[in-house]
């Protein structure tokens, strides 16, 4: 099995109304999403999956979140729940490869990974 991945970014706002602190208020982040898949090399294409196709699929998923208020899409949009949402949507769209992980960076120095 071979693993490969792509990265993409989006901007969105959210609030965590039950949180005791600044994040209780509506605020925004630049999110970075790193996706890793694995599979066997296809004899005909000689790819596990074309990077272009994987990036297109990821961009379709995050386009639904980009420049949105995430609370209107995900009930309580913590980083963990956003990553799970992205993972679940990717699983529906990927064919022929296994989704290994989704790593979601909130800003530059905080991340969560769903495997």
C-alpha positions, 0 to 999 in steps of 0.5 A: 500500500502506498500513502499520498496526500494533498493540502488545501486551505479555507477561511471560515467563522464560527463561535463556541457559545458554551465555551468560557473565553473569547472563542464564545464570540464569532471569530474567524480562522484560516484553516488548512486541511491535509488529507492522506489516502492509501491504495495500490498503484493502478496498473493502467494509470500507474497512480494510486490516485491522481493528485489533481483528482484528490485535490479537486475532491478535497476542494469540493468538500471545503468549498461548502465551508469556505467563507461561511459561518460554520455554526450554520453547517456543523452543530457545534463547530469545534476543530474536532467536529469540523475535521469529522465533518470533512472526513465524512464528506470525503469518504462519500466522494472517494472511490478506489482509495482508502481515506487514512487521515484528515488533519485540520490546522486552525491557524498556524500552530493548532491542529487535530487529526482524525484517522 
